[in-house]
Amino acid sequence: MAYFINEDCINCGSCEDICPNGAISSGDDQYEIDAEQCTDCGSCCDVCPVDAIHPK
């Protein structure tokens, strides 16, 4: 089960740098998580300042 980033994302980029698998990248309007690369470590959730990252 991969994590996802909802519309609360403010494009700060803190999640991209912390992901050990490189599963997070900048999308058109917000950051996105590649479900195939996400290993559910939860590191991104811990650093998101607006709580925009959640498990599916």
C-alpha positions as CSV (number, residue, x, y, z in Angstrom):
1,M,0.0,0.0,0.0
2,A,1.6,3.2,-1.2
3,Y,1.3,6.7,0.3
4,F,-0.4,9.5,-1.7
5,I,-0.2,13.3,-1.5
6,N,-3.5,15.2,-1.4
7,E,-4.5,18.7,-2.6
8,D,-3.3,20.2,0.6
9,C,0.3,20.0,-0.8
10,I,2.0,23.4,-0.8
11,N,4.9,22.4,-3.1
12,C,7.5,22.9,-0.4
13,G,9.6,19.9,-1.5
14,S,10.5,18.6,1.9
15,C,9.1,15.2,1.1
16,E,11.1,14.7,-2.1
17,D,14.5,15.0,-0.4
18,I,13.6,12.6,2.5
19,C,12.3,9.7,0.3
20,P,14.9,6.9,0.3
21,N,13.5,5.4,-2.8
22,G,13.2,8.5,-5.0
23,A,9.4,7.8,-5.3
24,I,8.4,11.5,-4.9
25,S,8.6,14.0,-7.7
26,S,7.2,17.4,-8.6
27,G,4.0,17.3,-10.5
28,D,2.1,20.0,-12.3
29,D,0.4,21.5,-9.2
30,Q,1.8,19.5,-6.4
31,Y,4.2,16.7,-5.5
32,E,3.4,13.1,-6.5
33,I,4.3,9.7,-5.2
34,D,5.1,6.8,-7.6
35,A,3.2,3.9,-6.0
36,E,5.5,1.4,-7.6
37,Q,8.6,2.9,-6.0
38,C,7.0,3.7,-2.6
39,T,7.8,1.1,0.1
40,D,5.5,2.6,2.8
41,C,8.3,3.7,5.1
42,G,6.4,6.8,6.1
43,S,9.4,9.2,6.1
44,C,7.6,11.7,3.9
45,C,4.6,11.9,6.4
46,D,6.9,12.9,9.2
47,V,8.3,15.9,7.3
48,C,5.2,17.3,5.6
49,P,4.3,20.6,7.3
50,V,0.7,20.6,6.2
51,D,-0.1,16.9,6.7
52,A,-0.8,16.3,3.0
53,I,0.6,12.8,2.8
54,H,-1.5,9.8,3.7
55,P,-1.5,6.0,3.2
56,K,-3.9,4.7,0.6
